[in-house]
Amino acid sequence: MHTIISSECTGCKLCIAPCPVDCISMIPADERVAGKHAKVRIQFRNARLKSEKVERLAELRKQKDAVLKDGASLISEILQRKKR
């Protein structure tokens, strides 16, 4: 049995085309409830994406710093070899 979770539905109609048994039809509902729920979901999604972006940037900074440190060590080593 197929069902739609009405509390999750935003009315976007994206579920209609992929429905394997073609049993979904749109009926009017209280838009205020769906709109509030969708807004909360979007806010949580945006917060999660922002957090992931901050974490990714921090990881990239760590990698960059490691590369720069390795590069500086390599340059120091090359300069020391030239002095010999």
Buried (B, 14 or more C-beta within 10 A) or exposed (E): EEEEEEEEBBEEEEEEEEEEEEEBEEEEEEEEEBEEBBEEEEEEEEEEEEEEEEEEEEEEEEEEEEEEEEEEEEEEEEEEEEEE
